[in-house]
Every structure is written in C-alpha cells, then in structure tokens.
C-alpha cells in the first residue's frame, strides 16, 4: 500500500507529479514566509501608577520580549520601553471592553508592574511582542523589522469611544484590536 502522502500523487500522469510538487512547495513556502513565529502587534494601556495592561490577539509566547510605546514628557508617543513575557500575569480579558476586529476571536490580556516613571499619566499605545531586528516609533506608528527582515508597521487611532490598533499588509488589515475607553472622545483620529 502506498504511503498516505503519495496517494494524492498516484492519479497524476508523468510530468503532472512534478507540477503538483512544485505547486505544493510554493504553497508551503508562502505559508512559512507569512508566519509570524509568535510575533505580533498589540495594545498597551499604562495607568500612570506603575501598571500596564497588554492586549494581544493570541497567547504571549514564553521567553518573548515586549516593546511598547509610552508617553513622552513633552506629550505624544515615545518608543520604546521593554518587558519580558515572564513579567506578564494573564488576566480575564472579558473584564475589559476589548475585541479582535479581524477574527472576532477572544483576545488575550496581561497585567504587568512597571516603574512608575515609565508612565506619569494614563496612556494607550502600540506594542510588539516577539523577536525583531529593529523597533522604532514614528508618531502614532510602531515600526518593526522582524527577524526575516520584513518591515511591519502598526498604528493607533482614536474613534468616538475607543482606541484601535491597526496593522495593514498592503491594503489588507492584518491586525485590528479595539479597546473601549468607556467615554466619548472629543476629537476622533480614525479615518
């Protein structure tokens, strides 16, 4: 009896097997090249009293580094403060008004203690968890060159009632996390 993987190729004629293998190799290569290997963007909420909440679309991988924006003393987002995933304590995300707008899957939420001087007032910004070659901020954007060399960007904006983190790949929204602030915002910035 043929090996189960070979059964798929049995009905193919000579020459078609090579084409099928080539198509399969391209498909697998595309899947592997787009995998983030546990690296993703998220939202960070700093309370100004030594606490941070990290919101992710999936579980934080052990041994990961988290880079996140903070509020500069002159205002606006600065880049970047860092934590390790071992500093995170998982919390019940249903206690927060958060959602994953791309998949509607549950989000993961974590709490961490941070030095009080990292945030002297409440602030919400972008975060990145995973291996990277470079993490830098450009205003509301957080730019990351991942380990494969690909440049990734995500930014935050404010709607009438919450903060959105959006990462686009081309015109496709890759990541869209939402955090309600619980009140109406005077000057929304989302378009």
Secondary structure as UniProt FT lines:
FT   HELIX           4..10
FT   TURN            14..15
FT   HELIX           16..34
FT   TURN            37..38
FT   STRAND          40..46
FT   STRAND          51..56
FT   TURN            62..63
FT   STRAND          65..71
FT   TURN            73..74
FT   STRAND          77..84
FT   HELIX           85..87
FT   STRAND          89..91
FT   HELIX           93..95
FT   STRAND          98..100
FT   TURN            101..103
FT   STRAND          108..113
FT   HELIX           116..118
FT   STRAND          123..129
FT   STRAND          132..138
FT   TURN            139..140
FT   STRAND          141..146
FT   TURN            147..148
FT   STRAND          151..158
FT   STRAND          162..169
FT   TURN            170..171
FT   STRAND          172..180
//
